[in-house]
Amino acid sequence: MKQGPVHQGRLKSPFFSRLEKLDFVNEWHEWKGYSSADQLYCSDTEYFAIRNATAVFDLTPMTKYRITGPDALDYLNRLVTRDMAKVRPGRVAYAVWCDDNGQVIDDGTIFHLREGEYRLCSQERHSAWLQAAAIGFDVTITHETEDVAALAVQGPTSYSVLSKLNLDGLGELKPFGLMHCDFQGTELMVSRTGFTGDLGYELWIDPDKAEALWDALFEAGELHGIRAIGTTALDMARIEAGYLAAYEEFLPADETVRTGVSRSPLELGLDWLVDFKKPNFNGRRALAEEKRKGSVWRLVKLDIEGNKEAHHSYIFSNAKASGSNIGFVTSAVWSPVCKQNIALGTVKTPHGKPGDTVWVEIYYQREMHWNRKMAKATVVDKPFWFPPRRGATPPGPY
Amino acid sequence: MKTYDAIVVGAGHNGLTNAAFLAKAGLDVVCVEKNDYIGGATVSRNLYKDWWYSNCSYVCSLLRPEIYRDLELHKHGLQVTPYGGSVQFMENGDYYGSYHDHEVAYREMARFSRHDADAYKTYSADTMRQCRFIRDFLLSTAPDPTSLRPKDLMELARIGGKFMNMGEDRMYETIRFWTMSVAEYLDEYFETDVIKTAFSGSGIIGTALGIHSPGTAYVLLHHYMGDVDGNVGSWGFARGGTGAVSKAIAGAYQAAGGELRTESGVDQIIVRNGKVSGVALENGDEIQGRIVVSAMDVKRTFLTCMDKNDLPEKFHRRIENFKIRGSSGKVNIALDGLPTFPALPEGSSLYHSDMHFIDSMERMERAYDDWKDGRWSEDPYIDMVIPTLSDPTMAPPGKHFMSCFVQYCPHQIEGRRWTQEEKEAFGQTVINQIANYSPDFKDLILHAEIRTPQDIEDEIGITEGNIFHGELTMDQLLFNRPIPGYAQYRGPVDGLYMCGSSNHPGGGIMAAPGANAAREILSDLKRPNTVPENWGDD
């Protein structure tokens, strides 16, 4: 147990010294106690670094746990809804975990680092829940957020950039693969993962080597359009990729006050992550019941007509907005790369099947005055942005 | 012999757009192109080693987002990346920069004049008001003011209504604006020469007029009314060069079942019994079609590719008088590295901007004087960009492609064809002007392509190499474009249509003429419309 007074003010990531140098606009927010940039110079330009060249995002504040011990696999299989036995060492799995009512507590990624050794990354902090769920298992759960510095390196030229660091095996690394290699005498973990839906990697290293890694990366990327980015640009990309964000598309069930405001994985379009064939897991019974009876909510990806962003909009089943609304938009953005007005939303079943038409009530302001538009929207089932390069192995220079 | 529903002549972006919407409506369409590559002036060419040149059009803003989205151009590989700002290098060693960040832009302007910095917001609002007015009419056919057809009357009423809504003061302003020179317009707001110079360039690009010529204020608007992702006035680069635009539209066209034939230049549009029946190709082949849609400029269409006897006399005369004068050239350069501009701070965002090497209204007007004498400008207006600073696909890492748009540059030298020596001297003029501000520039040049309006005419086919397929002056805009009575994309012969930039709303990679023409054609053929509606700009 560390002694001394609690740290006041914002924490600084091990990359802070480098981010600070690239910051022109001084727009920061708090992310799990850390200072995290909204944007460093211009979120539009930063967005295009993701889609056009290479974007670097500091994800050190992401909550990380190390899970080890003889029962690590059994424990994880009990914890999350998908079958972790299928996730071999060197692979990464997207997963959700639920409470006993089948309501999502959080989503995250689980890295099978080595045989029996895992890292779980999530938006929220879950030590209490993870320990409660560990009863009866011989596992050790270590909170390691501060012990690992992490960077997302995303975009079409990201492979070209990382190639210059001479990382053995990088070309063969498939999506959702991970590998360990040497960086200046320290172990560097590279995973082909990310939150952008594009070709991209995440780098994980000892915080003492963080600055050296950053410097090497930016030197390698100089001729490939490398840029540091903030959260605003990243959030645009994640909506295009159709990824969920905690507090946007769902609330952690263990923090909700009102009944009916949490969501099950089935209600978030994550049926494919729920494996009823494996042994018992948290929420299994409730989810099986929900599957039998049908869900209340459905997550929808919306392709909305026109160009007015549908922030916070109600969704209706008809253009006249008669009757009560069937749901609401949770995240909305104009997609610069798809030139589409897109949104994620949550609607009551049976509405919102792929191909369905729904109507979105958009309020937008022009020179102080507010306007209202009922925009037609189509429910789509594929991510808005899914370029072939995302899956190409080995990736090209793009 | 097969008879197509439609033959589209010219695989530039408008021809392809038109063909795509016709094919989407289920028509059996063939698009013929004289070159062995598609795109016309919307093209990326591999002219030197691993370098791709946007060797004609080089930036993108006006492309209608409704069309981009409807044809799903992103699925066919198009990605438009915005770039920001501009810089005017000054003879005294200083520079004036404009920046994406409005506060930085304000500070920079205030460095020259606090008056101008504060005046900018009114200038911007007034210009935006004109943009708002015109943007609404881009993706619709201009109404004929002499017609009593309900469609024309309704559209006239809509325009009239929008106009009246501005209120008395602003209606007067609008009428003045459409006929003013860009210099007069800017004089009403700004006092600093270099700031006015920076804005004035947009008033003359692609136009054989000077900054003091009436009508150039509208040309400025033409460069402001586009947008990238809703940021009106922004410009961007197509990833992979400008050819990515036409490639993507061609992709959409082919996905809809359309047929594309390159190396199939049209010799003549064939008319039988007052109706088009097809085209005769330069290679001797003939293609039959129920309608023919020409994406070529109107002079080339009617004066070169049609028999004069098939056309009404007055129509022919008016086409002969259509203004489509060559006024700009290009110098496209492959660079071994990034040239430095010592006037700029190291790492300045202005390296990513439009660069200009002219700093006074006097120099702008003098540049035009040379053109009137039938010569290229000794001290030209250059609009220079280095797209490879943000596009990793056009040149090897660390190497660059530089595009220089140069004005003024005449179609012919004192009324005769350019000689090779003159062409090289023109290129050297451009290189020298840039080198005045970048000492290492000349040493980095690996290859340069020099293009006069004549070269553009010879290769692409556009008369006099005029980038807008005809000047954007009031007498050639809206219901007057290309000529009165023919502003709704229909030619003077049954079954003949026009879809190039000679038609409303003009050039600049908008794809609007192609789309608008398709809507009219489908209406004539009583087919369902496939062309998307204007999103409106409220």
Interface residues (C-beta under 8 A of the other chain):
Chain A: V25 Y41 C42 D44 T45 F48 R51 N52 A53 P156 T157 S160 L223 H224 G225 G306 N307 W334 P336 V337 C338 K339 Q340 R366 N371 P397 Y398
Chain B: P65 Y68 R69 L73 H74 Q79 V80 T81 P82 G84 H100 D101 V228 D229 G230 N231 R239 S349 L389 S390 D391 P392 T393 P397 G398 W535 G536 D538
